[in-house]
Amino acid sequence: MKFQALACLGMASVLAACSGGGSSGGGGLSSSPTVPQSVQKVSGTLSIVTTQGTLPSSRARAQSGTRRPEYVSAATKHAALFIDGAATASGSTTTCSATTGTGTGCTISWSAALTVPAIHTFAVEIDTGTNAPANTVLAEGSGPYTIVAGTSTLSALSLNGVVRDAGFTVTSCTLASCSGNVTLSDAAGDAIAYTGTTPVPTNGQSPTSGNVYDNNGGGSSNVTFTSATPSAGTISGTAQSPFSSYASGTLTVLGVNTSGTYTYAVTCVSSATGTFGITVGGGTAPSGDVTAAELAGLSPAVSYPASGVVTLPTAPSFTCTAGLISSATGTLPVN
């Protein structure tokens, strides 16, 4: 993400075109390629828009069966902003608040000595603060902004949520197959759902889109679901394009949908007898928009969730007898 800013430096005529932000002092740079640059103390504000608004916890959703977006997780208590990979935050706030339907709202005031006019990369993390689990990252994002002398009011930045938990339900079983739902949640146990206007998953671009997970490695570490015992039974679907795909016994989550919940199906191997569960993979490659060193330098220090997605205790287990489902365990929501 950060190479984009470097590619734009050097020609003032291109700076405004590369910008993701504006300024209260005119909104951009002159088209002249000879604007002189200097290091100055500059300041401004940046709002963050968590278009991946979190929903009720996967535990509560499993009990109620609801799939309608209701509220943004109140777990977000703190946000910090870094510029151009600096070790020290240029701004932070503890006044992040849950805003129904529009994501977690924060406006961060920042100040730094920067070369102006120029494009700089702004990176933001939001975390749980004093909420449980304390000081744990919930989402990150970054983007290039044109900064000029004086005070800049920058356009909003969308963040990508960090998926940590997978909570399963079994909705029905018939003959050799069962189907159900799996909800992907952040470290606070709140399901992550996309509420923005760009539903097609967009990896690796700057600014961040808000419609993929921060720890999906730009698509190299998407969350996957496979059978723990393929000789007994397999994952047999189902894809929800463009958010998930299915191929050869693997269901892959490509991006964040509007509910935070994805459907799956399992099938016994023909004539097989045995028990199998579902293995969750992926989610092991953080974006690094805010580095581990930057997080550790905050006071108190903030940490990124442990690598990989944790399967909640409600994960189902399926037993096949002669190729037919003979039992299934897990949470079965009652309508």
C-alpha positions in Angstrom: 0.0 0.0 0.0 2.8 2.4 0.9 4.5 2.3 -2.5 1.7 4.3 -4.0 2.6 7.4 -2.2 6.2 7.1 -3.3 5.2 6.6 -6.9 3.3 9.9 -6.8 6.0 12.1 -5.2 8.1 14.4 -7.3 5.4 15.9 -9.5 3.0 18.3 -7.9 0.7 17.9 -10.9 0.2 14.3 -10.0 -0.2 14.7 -6.3 -3.8 15.7 -6.3 -4.7 12.8 -8.6 -3.1 10.3 -6.2 -4.7 11.8 -3.1 -7.3 10.1 -1.0 -8.0 13.2 1.0 -8.4 17.0 1.0 -7.5 20.1 2.9 -9.5 22.8 4.5 -7.1 25.2 2.8 -8.2 24.5 -0.7 -8.7 20.8 -1.0 -5.6 19.9 -3.0 -2.4 21.0 -4.7 -1.7 23.3 -7.5 -1.4 21.8 -10.9 2.0 23.5 -11.3 4.9 21.0 -11.2 7.2 23.6 -9.6 5.5 24.0 -6.2 8.4 24.2 -3.7 8.5 21.6 -0.8 9.6 22.1 2.8 9.2 20.4 6.1 6.6 22.1 8.2 4.6 21.4 11.3 1.1 20.6 10.0 -2.1 19.3 11.7 -5.6 18.3 11.0 -8.4 15.7 11.5 -9.1 12.3 10.1 -12.4 10.5 10.5 -12.6 6.7 10.3 -15.6 4.9 8.9 -15.8 1.2 9.9 -17.9 0.1 7.0 -17.5 -3.3 8.4 -20.0 -2.5 11.2 -20.0 -5.3 13.7 -23.2 -7.1 14.6 -24.4 -8.8 17.8 -22.0 -11.4 19.1 -21.9 -14.8 17.4 -23.0 -16.4 20.6 -26.1 -14.3 20.9 -26.9 -14.7 17.2 -26.6 -18.5 17.5 -29.2 -18.4 20.2 -31.6 -16.1 18.5 -31.0 -17.1 14.9 -31.1 -13.4 13.8 -29.1 -12.3 10.8 -30.2 -8.6 10.5 -27.5 -6.0 11.1 -28.5 -4.3 14.3 -25.6 -2.3 15.9 -21.9 -1.7 15.8 -19.8 -3.3 18.5 -19.3 -1.1 21.5 -16.0 -2.9 22.1 -14.1 -0.1 20.2 -12.7 2.3 22.8 -9.5 3.6 21.3 -8.0 4.6 18.0 -4.4 5.6 17.0 -3.0 7.2 13.8 0.4 6.8 12.3 2.0 8.7 9.4 4.5 7.2 7.0 5.3 4.3 9.3 6.5 6.5 12.1 7.2 4.7 15.4 5.2 7.2 17.4 1.5 7.9 16.9 0.7 11.3 15.4 -2.8 11.3 17.0 -5.2 9.1 19.1 -8.6 9.2 20.7 -10.5 7.3 23.4 -13.9 8.7 22.4 -14.8 6.2 19.7 -18.4 5.4 19.9 -20.8 2.8 18.4 -23.1 4.4 15.8 -26.0 2.4 14.7 -26.0 1.5 11.0 -22.9 3.6 10.1 -20.0 1.9 11.8 -17.9 3.0 14.7 -17.3 6.7 14.5 -14.0 8.4 15.5 -12.4 11.7 14.5 -8.7 11.8 15.3 -6.8 15.0 15.6 -3.2 14.7 14.4 -0.1 16.8 14.1 3.4 16.1 12.7 6.4 17.6 11.0 5.9 16.6 7.3 7.2 17.5 3.9 4.5 19.7 2.2 3.0 19.7 -0.3 3.2 16.0 -0.7 1.4 12.7 -0.4 1.7 10.9 2.9 0.4 7.5 4.0 -1.9 7.5 7.0 -2.6 4.3 8.9 -5.1 3.8 11.7 -5.9 1.0 14.2 -8.9 0.7 16.4 -8.9 -1.5 19.5 -10.8 -2.6 22.5 -9.1 -0.3 25.0 -10.4 -1.1 28.5 -13.0 -3.6 27.1 -12.3 -7.3 27.0 -10.0 -8.5 25.7 -8.2 -5.4 26.7 -6.0 -3.4 24.2 -6.7 -5.8 21.3 -6.9 -4.7 17.7 -10.3 -4.9 16.0 -9.6 -3.3 12.7 -6.9 -1.5 10.7 -6.6 0.5 7.5 -4.4 2.9 5.5 -4.5 5.3 2.6 -2.6 8.1 0.9 -3.5 11.7 1.6 -2.3 15.0 0.0 -1.0 17.2 2.8 -0.5 20.9 2.4 0.7 23.6 4.7 -1.6 24.6 7.6 -4.5 22.5 8.8 -6.1 19.7 6.7 -9.5 18.1 7.2 -9.0 14.7 5.5 -11.7 12.5 3.9 -12.9 9.5 5.9 -10.9 6.2 5.9 -12.5 2.8 5.9 -10.9 0.0 8.0 -10.7 -3.7 7.4 -11.8 -5.8 10.4 -9.6 -8.5 12.0 -11.4 -11.8 12.0 -10.6 -14.0 15.1 -13.6 -16.3 15.9 -15.7 -18.7 13.9 -19.1 -19.7 15.4 -21.2 -22.5 13.8 -24.8 -23.5 13.7 -26.4 -26.5 12.2 -29.7 -25.7 10.5 -30.9 -28.9 9.0 -29.9 -32.5 8.1 -31.3 -34.9 5.6 -30.1 -38.4 4.6 -26.3 -37.9 3.8 -26.0 -34.2 4.2 -26.3 -31.3 6.7 -26.3 -27.5 6.2 -25.7 -24.6 8.5 -24.2 -21.2 9.0 -20.8 -19.9 10.3 -20.4 -16.4 11.7 -17.0 -14.8 11.6 -16.3 -12.4 14.4 -13.6 -10.0 15.8 -11.7 -10.6 19.1 -14.6 -9.1 21.1 -17.0 -11.8 19.8 -18.9 -9.4 17.5 -19.7 -10.5 13.9 -18.1 -8.4 11.2 -20.4 -7.3 8.4 -19.8 -4.9 5.5 -22.3 -1.9 5.4 -20.6 0.1 2.6 -21.4 0.5 -1.1 -18.7 -1.6 -2.7 -19.8 -5.2 -2.2 -17.2 -6.9 -4.5 -14.2 -7.9 -2.3 -11.3 -5.6 -3.0 -7.8 -6.8 -1.9 -4.5 -4.9 -1.7 -5.6 -1.5 -2.8 -5.0 1.8 -1.0 -7.0 3.2 0.6 -8.4 0.1 2.3 -11.9 -0.9 1.1 -13.5 -2.2 4.3 -14.9 -5.2 2.5 -12.1 -7.8 3.2 -10.5 -9.0 6.4 -7.3 -7.3 7.5 -5.6 -10.6 8.2 -6.5 -12.3 4.9 -3.0 -11.6 3.5 -4.4 -9.6 0.5 -6.1 -12.8 -0.6 -3.3 -15.2 0.2 -4.7 -16.2 3.6 -8.5 -16.2 3.1 -10.6 -18.0 5.7 -11.3 -21.6 4.6 -13.5 -24.4 5.8 -12.5 -28.1 5.2 -13.4 -31.5 6.7 -11.2 -32.6 9.6 -11.7 -36.2 8.4 -12.2 -36.3 4.6 -12.5 -40.1 4.6 -15.7 -39.8 6.6 -17.3 -36.7 5.2 -16.5 -33.5 3.2 -17.5 -29.9 2.9 -19.8 -29.9 -0.1 -20.8 -26.1 -0.4 -22.2 -23.6 -0.5 -20.7 -20.7 -2.4 -22.2 -17.2 -2.0 -20.7 -15.2 -4.9 -18.8 -12.9 -4.6 -18.3 -13.4 -0.9 -17.4 -17.1 -0.8 -16.4 -19.8 -3.3 -16.3 -23.6 -3.2 -14.0 -26.1 -4.9 -12.7 -29.6 -4.1 -14.0 -29.8 -0.6 -12.9 -26.3 0.4 -15.3 -23.4 1.2 -13.3 -20.1 1.0 -14.5 -16.7 2.3 -13.3 -14.1 -0.2 -14.8 -11.0 1.4 -17.1 -9.6 4.0 -20.9 -9.8 3.3 -23.7 -7.7 4.8 -24.6 -10.2 7.5 -21.2 -11.6 8.7 -22.7 -15.1 8.3 -21.9 -17.6 5.6 -23.6 -20.8 4.6 -22.0 -24.2 4.4 -23.0 -27.8 3.7 -21.4 -31.2 4.6 -21.9 -34.6 3.1 -20.9 -38.1 4.2 -18.6 -40.0 1.9 -20.5 -42.8 0.1 -20.8 -45.9 2.3 -18.5 -44.4 4.9 -18.8 -44.8 8.7 -17.1 -42.3 10.9 -17.2 -38.9 12.5 -15.9 -35.6 11.2 -15.8 -32.0 12.1 -14.9 -28.7 10.3 -11.4 -27.3 10.3 -11.0 -23.5 9.9 -7.9 -22.2 8.1 -6.5 -18.9 7.0 -6.6 -15.5 8.7 -2.9 -15.8 9.5 -1.5 -12.8 7.5 -2.1 -9.3 9.0 -1.8 -6.4 6.6 0.8 -4.7 8.6 -0.9 -1.3 8.0 0.0 -0.6 11.6 3.1 -2.6 12.5 3.6 -4.7 15.7 6.3 -2.2 16.7 3.9 0.7 16.4 1.3 -1.1 18.4 3.8 -2.0 21.1 4.8 1.7 21.3 1.4 2.8 22.3 0.6 3.4 26.0 -0.8 1.1 27.1 0.6 -1.3 24.5 -1.9 -2.8 22.0 -1.6 -6.3 20.5 -2.9 -7.9 17.4 -5.0 -11.1 17.9 -3.0 -14.4 17.8 -2.5 -15.8 14.3 -5.4 -17.8 12.8 -9.1 -18.1 13.4 -10.4 -19.7 16.6 -13.2 -22.2 16.4 -15.8 -21.5 19.2 -17.0 -24.4 21.3 -20.2 -24.7 19.3 -18.4 -26.2 16.3 -20.4 -29.1 15.0 -19.5 -32.8 14.7 -21.1 -35.1 12.2 -21.4 -38.9 12.4 -21.9 -41.0 9.3 -23.1 -44.6 9.2 -22.9 -46.4 5.9 -22.8 -43.1 4.1 -25.8 -41.5 5.9 -25.8 -38.8 8.6 -26.7 -40.6 11.9 -26.1 -37.7 14.3 -25.0 -34.1 14.3 -23.9 -32.0 17.3 -23.7 -28.2 17.5 -26.0 -25.3 18.1 -29.3 -25.6 16.4 -31.2 -22.3 16.5 -34.9 -22.5 17.3 -37.2 -20.1 15.3 
